[in-house]
């Protein structure tokens, strides 16, 4: 195969008219040639940190859409399915991903369960990590969220990291807000990246201390604007990622959209493309071509270097997408699940109290972090209830692995005026999480999730909708188009019920993520991320 266009040589920082020659999936020659073709040929995009599960798609279905946007590879943390199904879940992701051309590069989840303060469906210990690190299909140790374990020299945490070092595989970080001497110790332990920075100054300190910073722009957490101004100076140590991207967003675009936004800000094209295409391959040692002679033929053809409209995507020399059509094939697979709780009753969601003031989780639009606030309680018949006037709504996290009493808290900024929304996508243990205006609505939403063994739903007095997620309770067995359309419909319903959040279900899914401050709810109770301990709802 010979392909002509304007060759974008990112490493050489030049663009010239030429052609790429490919034989047996490998680039045999790139040479200058005079022609009239105006398209551009460049290395494919790489998402430097993503949980494929958050797209609600299995890897093979994710690949169908990602290649349309010029993505040829991902650095994928299967942490979500691991919390549900353990090593077996990781193996499912690897095997499914191998059957399609997109180059998935999976890591070994370092924190399953994420903390001891929640109930997960599985455990991955240091011995499991040792075996996984010896597997060539495992490329790195995924995000070390247990930064207190690193700082206080927890033997199990140190053992997991040592197994990665023994196999010369990178260790990813996860340390939102960590600064100063504690950050220095975290980095000295061998942790090389962070994708959780939500301020310029935090990211700058981490860069100056030797970390590589991954700019995240997902469906809920959006840090592009806060961090992009670091690229002109620090582009050699930065990457792009989506982390968590819902299916309707994935249909619209991927890393290509971040390139468009960065170039629109006047950032040098070669610096932007080094961040998007080159740095992840170099850092993780990926078997992904960089448009060099002898490389795997992984490259894309785009219309221009401003909008980054993808015309064609090639992986190992094979055309996998062209002009909006994906050639990634359909796959059949066994559906794995882990749902073992009975239907609930409305009284299960009561919280009897006489407290006049309560602690409240303040959700922030576009952020994973939350604020701790206080509010006046609303009590009816001795039960703490939602207050739609002040937008302080009752929420619950329900253990989906065994029968336990639901945990109760209150949250602000979801804005619902009727009904409830619920999801079994609840990072990181993926218990059921719901927010509603009444105990009856909460119960109805939670039971709809249980009956379907997973999904995202919205219920009112007159209507109920659910997007079933039968694969581990977090992924669909349908196509991206089907799940994307269904998700968009239920997202609209949540907003019609009053939510003003840009991505209410993605925000909901992070309200049980204890490792992100300041306050969250697990199935075991209200959790203070600052002190890393449980706290009381009542003041």
Steps between C-alpha positions, in 0.01 A plus 500: 500500500617850412321801647569861406436817696666770705723306739490638854836406650438583865841386622677695222266798540434532127219453248573404140333346196578132483382142506494215749579148380364207699567126472369232736375759746835681531616832354781417257563850373393862540625722223444847356283493187339784310120468477183707524336324797420739784419250777739446792650170618607477865534245782174390659372639830553323833278539806758491780259396776150363462261260666336339199218384728385859552398517135250228597645305206714188490841561336397366160205740481710789633751434222233538231441861599848602613659423161255741334666778701855395414576316823731207436590407858400544862671465835213326677450440870245213545455608858122520475431143392774378734308641797201294390661178374868510597771357276234317298358836398842628389549187291162559335605851395836383363355212299213704359736782406742264323233405248484846343776711341508793745806470725369474856778509757362379831652555842473302821255672736695594812211571736228233506314580712590866476477535878402288799210740565273355231376161379633378167433179314861384493850534641828529310795464736875531457534137393241555228690810387823298484342253257341775295824695473666192352233490228617675179140610439522719811694815416510694828378524861183706483423806708622472858204665668601389846742787546472480882629143463799630306568781745477273805697213344218247498672164432230378260510823297880499485500134393265575208723783381812288538353233270453769234858619546631144481337468160609848390145619451383856576288585802211743451403750765174632639557774755255790474618801698817331630771763544824574685704236682226240473501538123879466495478170689223375272714569192813355662313171543515461123167648390543675167170655388194680629169570324318647801634857504224756516711816526787650302720541809451140611591365156800733475639379832462139392671573168786678672548203730529259208148370443331484163161668496205361305240761413158348557186600317227245560123506528503618863854609591620776271848639570602610149449871556680497835810321367536565127718811548775271632540332161712764321775469761457143625368314194773235519357381834127520431228281348125511431238266643127465546508281815123444494297567187132418465372349172315804370815711542716235332279509194582871465878478527804393698861624521454675164274754671773591749743560214249730333453700820874523572587621150216754518679649802805564282717219639765373257364209296806280556476544877130413498557190290794386711265506800223321309696242302861459610540532876268212607680262263840602633404501868323163508716333235201422282522301179341784308648660190612863492508539121865401470666250268485152658205591724165321503278681249279674755404838360207719400402722211335829595353785298691781669702591809231721651179296528673159489219339303608138461466360147668162556662298778758226440619253764776254410449608141132402494233758422274491808293814439426726205276805458289424808472125441666258741623165373548348846300177504220393733588249770303261715606447862385347825328740740653503849314650795514523880171621652392336825260722692124478548241763414465778757199651678421870548563494881858385424575857390374678811748681721346563842649802675424817692817679381431858390813523285669244277819457301437521127704396195526792258541359150695721258413501132788366292705395803562178691582689817216604729463755779375434852220735600240522773126547460180518698332161509143437389325251728163334437364250753849469649656417161762718328366569150598681178448874478437595137470869594863517615612221263627283785394154388524159661746260342580137562768244427376140505734201522433292189715202601303399810190601694582799719315806628532794255738781600338844506635853450391831348635677192466844341502612135321209335194723471235231460143622550338159462586130507846350531798393293716196573797312363705187561796688353628630834876541514688313616314203645194543277235466761164658421491877548186713480371853564131581534232732633333233718562164662239347271678627189838381628363154567337481158823602321723266701268205439494568128880468499486178704235344276718562194823392673653834415436818308424871523141609553263788562156472659210734570146433615392452140806374315805279536790444264809284529808430293585140598869423560516121529879464459625516860219749564711774341509429124248431227490208260367735231666719238632848568224653288230317697644568842595857406147582386345332805738680734432836335125442549532421869744789549235729351237354732716574806537860384126529438454385860696808606871414493719783368819291503665455161541126560276402794569126477874541468501735799281254691743218428780683684308584817616171654866546398657527844856568383393837356438768768326652678196292594331199339262216588587131493269209569642508854434867575592866452875537444730796566775497238714747694533284810450176303239382749124474541307798628148558625213630290363679804662810650 
